[in-house]
């Protein structure tokens, strides 16, 4: 373990966003998992999954650019006290969409990963941004694992529906009693993607806003069949 930790710190590169990095056991062309955390969390959250994923994957967990008080980070603001209820700052969301694409390009330049095997793994707000990136730039993304989120069509790049999605694959899941993001919103994801001829697996679990062990093992097995 100490040797692995040493190599981790030696190999970490400078990116436009703070991040955690676990190198692959492969010397080059490693499949990449790029993690996007949820609202109010940080880069350490989803990175806790890293030890449970095969060593062949290079894993980068990004920290969102907007700092929240008293702690945590966000990909875009949510105004909980808005008169119409929760209101998302779509301009910030689109800026984060472009920032993630820029950071992905930096990763591909600086880490020994395969540009054809990039998986976005998002939770909640990180899922929403992951879908925005993948649908706007499908040539850059092979797989999306979207946990407890949904597609916000308003933050997709104009003309996205004309993109070639033939190489994009999606696993998405939601808690049937999610108290943060209604499950009805998540249920719209699969038909939305199928309308674009995108391969999509959708699952529900009897849980709230989170990831159960069963959920984790299901998306892990889905990814292993897609990549390794």
Secondary structure, 3 states (H helix, E strand, C coil): CHHHHHHHHHHCCCCCCCEEEECCCCCCCEEEEEEECCCCECCHHHHCCHHHCCCCCEEEEECCCEECCCCCEECCCECCCCCCCCCECHHHHHHHHHHHHHHHHHHHHHCCEEEEEEEEEEECHHHHHHHHHHHHCHHHCCEEEEECCCCCHHHCCCCHHHCCCCCCEEEEEEECCCCCCCHHHHHHHHHHHHHCCCEEEEEEECCCCCCCHHHHHHHHHHHHHHHC
